[in-house]
Amino acid sequence: MLIRTGGHLLASIAIATGTIGCSGVIPVVTTYSCDYEIARRGTSGQLSLTLREDMIQSVSFANFYQGLPGKPGFSCNIDLSRSKSRNQWSYHNENTVISFAEKGQDAADDVLEIIRVRQQFLLDMSNTRSAHKCASGAQLPKYIALSTTAQKCVVKLDEPRGP
């Protein structure tokens, strides 16, 4: 479902909870997801978080920027899974921190931090490099707040740079 709010931000969220069997133990798997559109910036995207027994297992994010008339657009994509990731997953003050550091690079230079505050997740991308995640001309947002109860997703982009 798409929700129009003032023509600037359109958002929807889907919440799915299920169970999967594993040696007689039934872990709870929950997925939170949202779609958004920021019309004045020509940007739209999707975010999905999957938790297993309240621990983040995967993150999927796609952000699309419209191109100029007659030109293709640009996108940013992040698709991470704890079980299949070559990235380092850790915890810092109860937050999930995912490091994209390449060999010989400082781990703090390229991280995604997922902060859980009450009934929402805040994906802090302010220290996430766009290289290898975004096509030229696209950028990652500063943050995305995903509400688990209000059925919305709030996105903060960098302000456009002037001449």
N, C-alpha and C positions, 0 to 999 in steps of 0.2 A: 504494500500500500504506500502511496506517495502522498505526503502532506505538504500543502503549500502554506508557508508562513511569511506573509509580507512580500512574496515574490523573490525573496533572496535565498531562503534556505528551504529545501524540500527534504524531508526525511521520513524514513520508515524503519521499523525494527521488527525482527522476527526472533522469537525465543523458542527453542526446542529443548526438551529434556527427555532423556531416554536412558535405558540401561542396556548393558551388554554383559554377557556372561564370560567368566574367566575363572576356571578351576573352582567353581562353587561360590566365588565371591562376585557380587554384582556391584561394580562401581557405577556411580551416577555420572553420566556425561551430559553436559549442558552446553548449548551453543547459543551465543548472542550475536546478532548481526544487524546491520543497518545499511541503508542506501542514503546518499545525500546529493544535493545539487545546490550550487551557489551560482545562480543565474547571472548576476552582474559580472562575475569573473569567468564565466564559461567553463566552470569546473563541476565535475560530478565524480562520484566514487562509491565504493562499497568497502565495508569492514566486517570481518567475522572473527570471533574469538571462541575457541572450544576449550572447555574446562572439564577435567576429570577429577572427581572428588575434590572440587574447589581449587585445583591447581591448573594453571594455564598449560594446555598441551599444544595448541596451534594458533597462529595468527595469520590471517589472510587480508591483504589490503590492496585495493586498486584505485588509482586516482587518474582521471582523464581530463585533459585540457583541450578545448576546441582549438582547431587551427584557424588561420585566416581563411576567408572565403576562397574556395577552390584548393585549399591546402590541407594535408592531413593534420590531425591533432597529435598530441604528445601524451604519454602516460608514465605513471610510476607504479611499480608492483612490488609487493613484499608477500612472500608465501613461505611461512616457516612452520616447521613441526618439530617438537621436542625430540621425537623418536627418530627423525630423518635428517636432522639439522647438522651441518658442519660448523654452525655458529655456536658460540658458548652461551649457555643459559645459566643464570645465577640469580641469587636473591640478595637484595640490599634493603634493609629496613622493611622487610615484608613485601617489597616490590619485586616484580620480575624484571630482570635486566638481560637483554639479548645483545651480545657483542658481535659485530660484523667484521671485526679486525682481521686484516690480512696478515700474513707472515711479516714480521718486522715492523708492524704498525702498533701504536699505542692503543690498547683496548678501549680506552675512554674516548677516543676520537670518533668512533662510529658505533653508537649504541641506540637501542630502542628501549625505553623504560616504560613498563606498564604498571600504573599505580592504581590500586583499588581504594576508592574513597566511598564509604557507605554503599549506596546502590548504583555505583557507576565505575567504569574503568576509564582511566585517562591514559591514552597512548601519547607519551611525550617523545616527539621526534625532533626536538630542538637540537639534539646532538647526533642526529642520524644523517650521514652523508647521502646525497642523492646519486652519486656515482654508482653505477652498476644496478641501480634500482629505477632510475628515471631516464627517459629519452631526452635528448637535448631540447631545451625549452620548457621542460616540466620541472616541478619542484614538489618536494614532500611538504605536507602541512606542518605547522609548528606542533599542533596537537589535535587529537580527536578525543572527545568525551563521549562515551557510549553508555547511555542510561539503561540499566537493567529493568527499570520499572516504568519510566515515563514514555517509553517507546520513541526515543529520539536520539539523534546523533548530532553533536555540535562540533564544527570544524573551525580551526583558526589557521588561516593562511598568513604568510608574510604579506605585508602591504606592498603594493606595486612600487617599484623604484622609479623615481622621476628623472628627468634629464639633468 
